[in-house]
Amino acid sequence: MATLEVKDLHVKAKEEQREILTGVNLTMSTGEIHAIMGPNGTGKSTLSESIMGNPDYEILSGDILIDGQSIVGLPVDQRARAGLFLAMQYPAEIPGITNAEFIRAAINSRRPEDDQMSIPAFLQKLDQTLTTLDMTQEMSERYLNEGFSGGEKKRNEILQLMMIEPKFAILDEIDSGLDIDALKVVSRGVNAMRGPEFGSLIITHYQRLLNYIKPDVVHVMMGGKIVKSGSADLAVKLEDEGYAGLRDELGLDVKLVDEE
Amino acid sequence: MTVVTQTAQEIIEYAKQTNEPDWFTTLRLQADQAVAELALPNFQKINYRSWPINVTQRPEVNEEPIELTELATQQANIVQLGSQLLQADLPAEFKEKGVIVCDWLTALKEHADLVQKYFMTKATKPTENRLNAEHVAHLTSGLLIYVPKNVVLKQPLTSYFFQDARQSRDYVHHLLLIADRGSELSYLENTGTYGQQECPANIIEEVIAEPGSHIKFASVDRLGEHTTAYLNRRGYLEQDARIDWSMGMMNDGNIVGDFDSELVGAGSHAEVKVVAISTGQQVQGIDTRVTNYGQHSLGNILQHGVILAESSLIFNGIGHIVHGAKGAEAQQESRVLMLSTKARGDANPILLIDDNDVVAGHAASVGRVDEQKMYYLMSRGIDQATAERLVIRGFLGPVLSALPSKEVRDILAEMIERKLINGQKDE
């Protein structure tokens, strides 16, 4: 079992002054699925990017640890090899390298030189995973995300996730822009990963996704920190009452972006 | 009594030694006389005047022995080290169809008609500039390729030209490639350096495309770190002729590349694709020109380059449409990607349009690696150096995927990878 801990994390964007994360605390283990919900502009994506190590963000204080080891000093590729994966909201398009080549390079980057994944083993796994995600062979031969639709990009993130098999996967609004069929496919992929060796932190705006991927724990973020944690029922309650209801119940002084 | 200069004396001695025909020696002596009055060729933003690029040494027959196996490769038809022909193994098809492929001295002795007709008479001239004149005076190695009328060759011809830099000596090499009327040839050339001494190289390659002929000319240039080179490739295209140039500038030393296509005939067509990678502290200046003389002629330039460490890369793209070239078209795109803050890059589009009824366009950019792309690749565990190479591969992709031959594409991709891995060590 592996653990991911976030301790009193304060973060700002490199180009700005304002603190976006104002003290996030979170602990999770493999075998668990956590969801983070929250209104727009509350720092959910900043949290996921900070954990992954996006150089656009600066950690002011606090710590992020995997199995008790701090990773905040590590560049993004080392964090990835330590077991983190971030399914991004806006994946980059990289011409010149095919999806399949890229995924194989990513898998082999975390294996020793003398134990690289063979091409037949890779192709077999790729075939199975493509099938699970209702993706065609052709998509794996296209250049990485180039010319992919929004939905195809999201699916492609899950394809990479399933092939790489990280310890912890952060899914940053994987549901945004997906129709219900695509949402089901993506959820099928994540559910297939469920197991004692895998943990996931699912960031979402809407409860809808959580109908398909049942979380063990739901956290609510407002004003740059987690203000409430609970079981899956919390998400349902939020859907009914809205963020404003919870804010008022908790007596928080937080302005919601969507509020006039 | 005439005064014979020392260089002239050396040329005459060399001619005696090699027994070359008098008419060629006369050409050399005329060129040698012209050297003093001629200026170095001028290329915008390529400042090479202080380089040791001139070839001035006594021409000599180099018979320094070499183990054939060291440079022979199985894929090669022709392997030359300096003026020595190490391997000549032509496809059967070439012999059957009367194709001529021979080294320079043989060309002078046995194919004087071809050499006299084409050698620096059309594509370029001995007196065009000082480096050309030095070239003719000091020329010691080369290759003649002649494809007869209407001969369509299915097998490609692959050559390796190695400069012999085991001792400090000038490398003066000439390629004369003639595709006669209606013929077709695919040619792959590799240049390289054997040895480590500081040497100048002066290479002129003429590619003559007679009416209706089609030449695919691919090259991978890997001259050594201690070589200072002038590399002049000229295409001369008659009516409806076509040349597809695919050039990989993977040299390690300083070099001026002058790649020009003279679109003389109506409906002639040149596609010029250049990929360049500069590393270490080298300077590669590349001046690519298409000149449309013929009506409805078409010249396209596409060049992408990458700069690492403290190196420089300059791309000039010149589209010149002369008066009277109705319906001509000249397009160009030059892009440079810089990986380091100490690198210097330039992409200069130059359009010279002297007629109205034409189409011309250009695009040029100099930029840095997209941080978002790097972050994305690295977020999957790929280390920075590998991620950079992947982004570079994507950047060069539009040129590579436009190359007409898959074989050349694969060879270039491998050379690019190799040069990048070496270059990244200096980062």
Interface residues (C-beta under 8 A of the other chain):
Chain A: M52 G53 N54 P55 P75 V76 D77 A80 R81 F85 L86 M88 P91 A92 I94 P95 G96 I97 F102 A105 A106 S109 R110 Y143 Q160 I164
Chain B: D370 E371 Q372 K373 Y375 Y376 L377 M378 S379 R380 G381 I382 D383 Q384 T386 A387 L390 V391 R393 G394 F395 L396 G397 P398
